[in-house]
Every structure is written in structure tokens, then in C-alpha cells.
Amino acid sequence: MEPVAQLLYQYRAPSGSHLQPVESSKPITSSGYELCPGLIHLVQENVFSGSSSENPYSRLNDFEETCSCLHIKGMADETLR
């Protein structure tokens, strides 16, 4: 049996509506909020490059710790993440 040839686009990352994050059951009741530029810089500074020496779980843990520093009145922590 001969192997089936695949086109290059078939190797790309999957996409579609089924990959969207689950909608939060906790609505945002805040009328507005402001993200501190320092927090944005902190998140941007800790980028995951995908190299074999990096642990993706450690990066996710760091990101969750950073997000836990931010509390917005009227928004659940789970919604913020």
C-alpha cells in the first residue's frame, strides 16, 4: 500500500469554532477597567519561544501567577485568565 501524499496546508495548526475558549459562566459586571502598562510589559517580557529547553507548564504557571496580581472589581479571576 502506498502512503497517501498530504498537501502542505494540511500540516498547519487546526482552526475552527470548536477551538474557541469556553464562554465564562461568570459575566463581567465592571463598567470599565484599565490595564497598567507595567503589567502588560511584564507579560510581554516573559515570552515562550518553544525551544526544547523551555518547560511550557512552567511558563503557564508564571503567566497564571502574573494574572493573579491583577484584580478587577466586577470580574471573576477565572474570566480574567
Backbone as XML, in Angstrom:
<?xml version="1.0"?>
<chain id="A" units="angstrom">
  <residue number="1" name="MET">
    <atom name="N" x="0.843" y="-1.170" z="0.000"/>
    <atom name="CA" x="0.000" y="0.000" z="0.000"/>
    <atom name="C" x="0.896" y="1.243" z="0.000"/>
  </residue>
  <residue number="2" name="GLU">
    <atom name="N" x="0.619" y="2.178" z="-0.894"/>
    <atom name="CA" x="1.418" y="3.396" z="-0.998"/>
    <atom name="C" x="0.947" y="4.433" z="0.020"/>
  </residue>
  <residue number="3" name="PRO">
    <atom name="N" x="1.897" y="5.206" z="0.587"/>
    <atom name="CA" x="1.487" y="6.259" z="1.526"/>
    <atom name="C" x="0.694" y="7.339" z="0.794"/>
  </residue>
  <residue number="4" name="VAL">
    <atom name="N" x="-0.248" y="7.915" z="1.500"/>
    <atom name="CA" x="-1.076" y="8.973" z="0.934"/>
    <atom name="C" x="-0.334" y="10.292" z="1.078"/>
  </residue>
  <residue number="5" name="ALA">
    <atom name="N" x="-0.166" y="10.996" z="-0.035"/>
    <atom name="CA" x="0.514" y="12.291" z="-0.004"/>
    <atom name="C" x="-0.422" y="13.338" z="0.583"/>
  </residue>
  <residue number="6" name="GLN">
    <atom name="N" x="0.130" y="14.193" z="1.446"/>
    <atom name="CA" x="-0.663" y="15.275" z="2.015"/>
    <atom name="C" x="-0.133" y="16.600" z="1.503"/>
  </residue>
  <residue number="7" name="LEU">
    <atom name="N" x="-1.050" y="17.539" z="1.320"/>
    <atom name="CA" x="-0.655" y="18.870" z="0.897"/>
    <atom name="C" x="-0.098" y="19.629" z="2.091"/>
  </residue>
  <residue number="8" name="LEU">
    <atom name="N" x="0.750" y="20.608" z="1.807"/>
    <atom name="CA" x="1.425" y="21.367" z="2.866"/>
    <atom name="C" x="0.436" y="22.004" z="3.835"/>
  </residue>
  <residue number="9" name="TYR">
    <atom name="N" x="-0.668" y="22.568" z="3.332"/>
    <atom name="CA" x="-1.614" y="23.239" z="4.227"/>
    <atom name="C" x="-2.281" y="22.272" z="5.216"/>
  </residue>
  <residue number="10" name="GLN">
    <atom name="N" x="-2.224" y="20.980" z="4.953"/>
    <atom name="CA" x="-2.821" y="20.013" z="5.862"/>
    <atom name="C" x="-1.990" y="19.809" z="7.133"/>
  </residue>
  <residue number="11" name="TYR">
    <atom name="N" x="-0.774" y="20.324" z="7.153"/>
    <atom name="CA" x="0.089" y="20.222" z="8.332"/>
    <atom name="C" x="-0.025" y="21.441" z="9.247"/>
  </residue>
  <residue number="12" name="ARG">
    <atom name="N" x="-0.790" y="22.425" z="8.872"/>
    <atom name="CA" x="-0.890" y="23.654" z="9.676"/>
    <atom name="C" x="-1.674" y="23.403" z="10.955"/>
  </residue>
  <residue number="13" name="ALA">
    <atom name="N" x="-1.664" y="24.383" z="11.811"/>
    <atom name="CA" x="-2.392" y="24.283" z="13.079"/>
    <atom name="C" x="-3.894" y="24.254" z="12.806"/>
  </residue>
  <residue number="14" name="PRO">
    <atom name="N" x="-4.648" y="23.490" z="13.571"/>
    <atom name="CA" x="-6.089" y="23.422" z="13.356"/>
    <atom name="C" x="-6.759" y="24.743" z="13.690"/>
  </residue>
  <residue number="15" name="SER">
    <atom name="N" x="-7.841" y="25.005" z="13.039"/>
    <atom name="CA" x="-8.610" y="26.210" z="13.339"/>
    <atom name="C" x="-10.089" y="25.879" z="13.216"/>
  </residue>
  <residue number="16" name="GLY">
    <atom name="N" x="-10.903" y="26.707" z="13.799"/>
    <atom name="CA" x="-12.340" y="26.491" z="13.710"/>
    <atom name="C" x="-13.044" y="26.947" z="14.965"/>
  </residue>
  <residue number="17" name="SER">
    <atom name="N" x="-14.349" y="26.993" z="14.889"/>
    <atom name="CA" x="-15.132" y="27.492" z="16.022"/>
    <atom name="C" x="-15.053" y="26.556" z="17.222"/>
  </residue>
  <residue number="18" name="HIS">
    <atom name="N" x="-14.788" y="25.269" z="17.005"/>
    <atom name="CA" x="-14.706" y="24.329" z="18.123"/>
    <atom name="C" x="-13.453" y="24.539" z="18.974"/>
  </residue>
  <residue number="19" name="LEU">
    <atom name="N" x="-12.527" y="25.376" z="18.503"/>
    <atom name="CA" x="-11.301" y="25.650" z="19.252"/>
    <atom name="C" x="-11.392" y="26.937" z="20.064"/>
  </residue>
  <residue number="20" name="GLN">
    <atom name="N" x="-12.531" y="27.612" z="20.008"/>
    <atom name="CA" x="-12.706" y="28.842" z="20.765"/>
    <atom name="C" x="-12.780" y="28.516" z="22.250"/>
  </residue>
  <residue number="21" name="PRO">
    <atom name="N" x="-12.292" y="29.427" z="23.125"/>
    <atom name="CA" x="-12.386" y="29.167" z="24.556"/>
    <atom name="C" x="-13.842" y="29.084" z="25.004"/>
  </residue>
  <residue number="22" name="VAL">
    <atom name="N" x="-14.063" y="28.322" z="26.044"/>
    <atom name="CA" x="-15.403" y="28.168" z="26.587"/>
    <atom name="C" x="-15.863" y="29.504" z="27.145"/>
  </residue>
  <residue number="23" name="GLU">
    <atom name="N" x="-17.107" y="29.871" z="26.860"/>
    <atom name="CA" x="-17.639" y="31.131" z="27.353"/>
    <atom name="C" x="-17.780" y="31.061" z="28.874"/>
  </residue>
  <residue number="24" name="SER">
    <atom name="N" x="-17.373" y="32.116" z="29.546"/>
    <atom name="CA" x="-17.408" y="32.151" z="31.002"/>
    <atom name="C" x="-18.848" y="32.183" z="31.501"/>
  </residue>
  <residue number="25" name="SER">
    <atom name="N" x="-19.091" y="31.436" z="32.557"/>
    <atom name="CA" x="-20.418" y="31.449" z="33.173"/>
    <atom name="C" x="-20.559" y="32.623" z="34.139"/>
  </residue>
  <residue number="26" name="LYS">
    <atom name="N" x="-19.460" y="33.337" z="34.356"/>
    <atom name="CA" x="-19.478" y="34.476" z="35.263"/>
    <atom name="C" x="-19.342" y="35.752" z="34.437"/>
  </residue>
  <residue number="27" name="PRO">
    <atom name="N" x="-20.443" y="36.510" z="34.268"/>
    <atom name="CA" x="-20.403" y="37.701" z="33.414"/>
    <atom name="C" x="-19.544" y="38.811" z="34.025"/>
  </residue>
  <residue number="28" name="ILE">
    <atom name="N" x="-19.049" y="39.660" z="33.162"/>
    <atom name="CA" x="-18.275" y="40.826" z="33.602"/>
    <atom name="C" x="-19.268" y="41.934" z="33.928"/>
  </residue>
  <residue number="29" name="THR">
    <atom name="N" x="-19.289" y="42.344" z="35.177"/>
    <atom name="CA" x="-20.219" y="43.388" z="35.604"/>
    <atom name="C" x="-19.523" y="44.720" z="35.811"/>
  </residue>
  <residue number="30" name="SER">
    <atom name="N" x="-18.242" y="44.776" z="35.535"/>
    <atom name="CA" x="-17.489" y="46.012" z="35.681"/>
    <atom name="C" x="-17.850" y="46.963" z="34.545"/>
  </residue>
  <residue number="31" name="SER">
    <atom name="N" x="-17.998" y="48.236" z="34.869"/>
    <atom name="CA" x="-18.326" y="49.219" z="33.833"/>
    <atom name="C" x="-17.094" y="49.632" z="33.043"/>
  </residue>
  <residue number="32" name="GLY">
    <atom name="N" x="-15.920" y="49.345" z="33.562"/>
    <atom name="CA" x="-14.684" y="49.694" z="32.871"/>
    <atom name="C" x="-13.490" y="49.376" z="33.738"/>
  </residue>
  <residue number="33" name="TYR">
    <atom name="N" x="-12.349" y="49.242" z="33.109"/>
    <atom name="CA" x="-11.117" y="48.967" z="33.838"/>
    <atom name="C" x="-9.940" y="49.396" z="32.985"/>
  </residue>
  <residue number="34" name="GLU">
    <atom name="N" x="-8.800" y="49.524" z="33.611"/>
    <atom name="CA" x="-7.588" y="49.952" z="32.920"/>
    <atom name="C" x="-6.470" y="48.980" z="33.260"/>
  </residue>
  <residue number="35" name="LEU">
    <atom name="N" x="-5.781" y="48.513" z="32.233"/>
    <atom name="CA" x="-4.635" y="47.636" z="32.454"/>
    <atom name="C" x="-3.385" y="48.492" z="32.570"/>
  </residue>
  <residue number="36" name="CYS">
    <atom name="N" x="-2.645" y="48.270" z="33.623"/>
    <atom name="CA" x="-1.417" y="49.016" z="33.882"/>
    <atom name="C" x="-0.359" y="48.665" z="32.830"/>
  </residue>
  <residue number="37" name="PRO">
    <atom name="N" x="0.286" y="49.653" z="32.225"/>
    <atom name="CA" x="1.329" y="49.362" z="31.240"/>
    <atom name="C" x="2.454" y="48.489" z="31.806"/>
  </residue>
  <residue number="38" name="GLY">
    <atom name="N" x="2.738" y="48.614" z="33.104"/>
    <atom name="CA" x="3.773" y="47.791" z="33.726"/>
    <atom name="C" x="3.408" y="46.314" z="33.700"/>
  </residue>
  <residue number="39" name="LEU">
    <atom name="N" x="2.127" y="46.001" z="33.906"/>
    <atom name="CA" x="1.670" y="44.613" z="33.870"/>
    <atom name="C" x="1.742" y="44.059" z="32.446"/>
  </residue>
  <residue number="40" name="ILE">
    <atom name="N" x="1.348" y="44.865" z="31.482"/>
    <atom name="CA" x="1.437" y="44.451" z="30.077"/>
    <atom name="C" x="2.883" y="44.170" z="29.713"/>
  </residue>
  <residue number="41" name="HIS">
    <atom name="N" x="3.787" y="45.024" z="30.133"/>
    <atom name="CA" x="5.210" y="44.826" z="29.857"/>
    <atom name="C" x="5.725" y="43.549" z="30.518"/>
  </residue>
  <residue number="42" name="LEU">
    <atom name="N" x="5.281" y="43.285" z="31.734"/>
    <atom name="CA" x="5.699" y="42.086" z="32.459"/>
    <atom name="C" x="5.277" y="40.817" z="31.719"/>
  </residue>
  <residue number="43" name="VAL">
    <atom name="N" x="4.051" y="40.809" z="31.185"/>
    <atom name="CA" x="3.567" y="39.646" z="30.435"/>
    <atom name="C" x="4.329" y="39.512" z="29.122"/>
  </residue>
  <residue number="44" name="GLN">
    <atom name="N" x="4.562" y="40.622" z="28.424"/>
    <atom name="CA" x="5.273" y="40.587" z="27.141"/>
    <atom name="C" x="6.732" y="40.178" z="27.311"/>
  </residue>
  <residue number="45" name="GLU">
    <atom name="N" x="7.302" y="40.469" z="28.460"/>
    <atom name="CA" x="8.705" y="40.162" z="28.723"/>
    <atom name="C" x="8.956" y="38.664" z="28.879"/>
  </residue>
  <residue number="46" name="ASN">
    <atom name="N" x="7.952" y="37.941" z="29.317"/>
    <atom name="CA" x="8.080" y="36.515" z="29.601"/>
    <atom name="C" x="7.464" y="35.703" z="28.453"/>
  </residue>
  <residue number="47" name="VAL">
    <atom name="N" x="8.105" y="35.721" z="27.299"/>
    <atom name="CA" x="7.577" y="35.066" z="26.098"/>
    <atom name="C" x="8.076" y="33.627" z="26.019"/>
  </residue>
  <residue number="48" name="PHE">
    <atom name="N" x="7.193" y="32.737" z="25.601"/>
    <atom name="CA" x="7.556" y="31.331" z="25.392"/>
    <atom name="C" x="8.009" y="31.176" z="23.950"/>
  </residue>
  <residue number="49" name="SER">
    <atom name="N" x="9.245" y="30.739" z="23.765"/>
    <atom name="CA" x="9.793" y="30.615" z="22.406"/>
    <atom name="C" x="9.576" y="29.237" z="21.813"/>
  </residue>
  <residue number="50" name="GLY">
    <atom name="N" x="9.251" y="28.253" z="22.642"/>
    <atom name="CA" x="9.006" y="26.913" z="22.137"/>
    <atom name="C" x="10.254" y="26.060" z="21.992"/>
  </residue>
  <residue number="51" name="SER">
    <atom name="N" x="11.387" y="26.528" z="22.496"/>
    <atom name="CA" x="12.609" y="25.738" z="22.385"/>
    <atom name="C" x="12.525" y="24.511" z="23.295"/>
  </residue>
  <residue number="52" name="SER">
    <atom name="N" x="13.307" y="23.516" z="22.984"/>
    <atom name="CA" x="13.253" y="22.266" z="23.737"/>
    <atom name="C" x="13.734" y="22.425" z="25.183"/>
  </residue>
  <residue number="53" name="SER">
    <atom name="N" x="14.479" y="23.484" z="25.466"/>
    <atom name="CA" x="14.970" y="23.683" z="26.832"/>
    <atom name="C" x="13.944" y="24.368" z="27.733"/>
  </residue>
  <residue number="54" name="GLU">
    <atom name="N" x="12.845" y="24.862" z="27.168"/>
    <atom name="CA" x="11.820" y="25.542" z="27.958"/>
    <atom name="C" x="10.715" y="24.566" z="28.360"/>
  </residue>
  <residue number="55" name="ASN">
    <atom name="N" x="10.210" y="24.765" z="29.554"/>
    <atom name="CA" x="9.107" y="23.953" z="30.046"/>
    <atom name="C" x="7.816" y="24.757" z="29.873"/>
  </residue>
  <residue number="56" name="PRO">
    <atom name="N" x="6.906" y="24.318" z="28.983"/>
    <atom name="CA" x="5.684" y="25.097" z="28.761"/>
    <atom name="C" x="4.801" y="25.182" z="30.003"/>
  </residue>
  <residue number="57" name="TYR">
    <atom name="N" x="4.813" y="24.158" z="30.835"/>
    <atom name="CA" x="3.996" y="24.183" z="32.049"/>
    <atom name="C" x="4.512" y="25.223" z="33.042"/>
  </residue>
  <residue number="58" name="SER">
    <atom name="N" x="5.819" y="25.389" z="33.077"/>
    <atom name="CA" x="6.406" y="26.411" z="33.934"/>
    <atom name="C" x="5.999" y="27.806" z="33.448"/>
  </residue>
  <residue number="59" name="ARG">
    <atom name="N" x="5.989" y="27.990" z="32.138"/>
    <atom name="CA" x="5.583" y="29.279" z="31.557"/>
    <atom name="C" x="4.123" y="29.569" z="31.861"/>
  </residue>
  <residue number="60" name="LEU">
    <atom name="N" x="3.260" y="28.558" z="31.750"/>
    <atom name="CA" x="1.851" y="28.766" z="32.075"/>
    <atom name="C" x="1.666" y="29.101" z="33.550"/>
  </residue>
  <residue number="61" name="ASN">
    <atom name="N" x="2.440" y="28.450" z="34.401"/>
    <atom name="CA" x="2.378" y="28.733" z="35.831"/>
    <atom name="C" x="2.803" y="30.178" z="36.103"/>
  </residue>
  <residue number="62" name="ASP">
    <atom name="N" x="3.865" y="30.622" z="35.454"/>
    <atom name="CA" x="4.319" y="32.006" z="35.608"/>
    <atom name="C" x="3.246" y="32.991" z="35.150"/>
  </residue>
  <residue number="63" name="PHE">
    <atom name="N" x="2.603" y="32.668" z="34.020"/>
    <atom name="CA" x="1.558" y="33.541" z="33.491"/>
    <atom name="C" x="0.380" y="33.627" z="34.456"/>
  </residue>
  <residue number="64" name="GLU">
    <atom name="N" x="-0.020" y="32.497" z="35.022"/>
    <atom name="CA" x="-1.130" y="32.495" z="35.977"/>
    <atom name="C" x="-0.773" y="33.272" z="37.241"/>
  </residue>
  <residue number="65" name="GLU">
    <atom name="N" x="0.467" y="33.175" z="37.674"/>
    <atom name="CA" x="0.901" y="33.946" z="38.845"/>
    <atom name="C" x="0.843" y="35.439" z="38.552"/>
  </residue>
  <residue number="66" name="THR">
    <atom name="N" x="1.262" y="35.830" z="37.352"/>
    <atom name="CA" x="1.219" y="37.240" z="36.956"/>
    <atom name="C" x="-0.222" y="37.719" z="36.914"/>
  </residue>
  <residue number="67" name="CYS">
    <atom name="N" x="-1.111" y="36.914" z="36.337"/>
    <atom name="CA" x="-2.525" y="37.293" z="36.256"/>
    <atom name="C" x="-3.160" y="37.387" z="37.633"/>
  </residue>
  <residue number="68" name="SER">
    <atom name="N" x="-2.683" y="36.593" z="38.578"/>
    <atom name="CA" x="-3.268" y="36.625" z="39.916"/>
    <atom name="C" x="-2.950" y="37.932" z="40.640"/>
  </residue>
  <residue number="69" name="CYS">
    <atom name="N" x="-2.003" y="38.700" z="40.135"/>
    <atom name="CA" x="-1.674" y="40.001" z="40.735"/>
    <atom name="C" x="-2.694" y="41.065" z="40.353"/>
  </residue>
  <residue number="70" name="LEU">
    <atom name="N" x="-3.488" y="40.792" z="39.328"/>
    <atom name="CA" x="-4.453" y="41.766" z="38.838"/>
    <atom name="C" x="-5.853" y="41.365" z="39.272"/>
  </residue>
  <residue number="71" name="HIS">
    <atom name="N" x="-6.546" y="42.263" z="39.930"/>
    <atom name="CA" x="-7.935" y="42.028" z="40.342"/>
    <atom name="C" x="-8.769" y="43.195" z="39.837"/>
  </residue>
  <residue number="72" name="ILE">
    <atom name="N" x="-9.816" y="42.872" z="39.091"/>
    <atom name="CA" x="-10.722" y="43.885" z="38.566"/>
    <atom name="C" x="-12.073" y="43.700" z="39.240"/>
  </residue>
  <residue number="73" name="LYS">
    <atom name="N" x="-12.554" y="44.750" z="39.879"/>
    <atom name="CA" x="-13.842" y="44.687" z="40.567"/>
    <atom name="C" x="-14.937" y="44.392" z="39.540"/>
  </residue>
  <residue number="74" name="GLY">
    <atom name="N" x="-15.744" y="43.393" z="39.839"/>
    <atom name="CA" x="-16.830" y="43.015" z="38.942"/>
    <atom name="C" x="-16.433" y="41.963" z="37.918"/>
  </residue>
  <residue number="75" name="MET">
    <atom name="N" x="-15.232" y="41.413" z="38.034"/>
    <atom name="CA" x="-14.781" y="40.389" z="37.098"/>
    <atom name="C" x="-14.177" y="39.235" z="37.892"/>
  </residue>
  <residue number="76" name="ALA">
    <atom name="N" x="-14.629" y="38.006" z="37.609"/>
    <atom name="CA" x="-14.093" y="36.833" z="38.297"/>
    <atom name="C" x="-12.667" y="36.564" z="37.822"/>
  </residue>
  <residue number="77" name="ASP">
    <atom name="N" x="-11.845" y="36.039" z="38.696"/>
    <atom name="CA" x="-10.458" y="35.727" z="38.339"/>
    <atom name="C" x="-10.382" y="34.748" z="37.181"/>
  </residue>
  <residue number="78" name="GLU">
    <atom name="N" x="-11.319" y="33.783" z="37.120"/>
    <atom name="CA" x="-11.331" y="32.808" z="36.028"/>
    <atom name="C" x="-11.598" y="33.487" z="34.698"/>
  </residue>
  <residue number="79" name="THR">
    <atom name="N" x="-12.455" y="34.505" z="34.696"/>
    <atom name="CA" x="-12.767" y="35.244" z="33.473"/>
    <atom name="C" x="-11.549" y="36.024" z="33.014"/>
  </residue>
  <residue number="80" name="LEU">
    <atom name="N" x="-10.833" y="36.587" z="33.942"/>
    <atom name="CA" x="-9.637" y="37.367" z="33.610"/>
    <atom name="C" x="-8.581" y="36.506" z="32.947"/>
  </residue>
  <residue number="81" name="ARG">
    <atom name="N" x="-8.389" y="35.290" z="33.458"/>
    <atom name="CA" x="-7.394" y="34.389" z="32.866"/>
    <atom name="C" x="-7.826" y="33.974" z="31.497"/>
  </residue>
</chain>
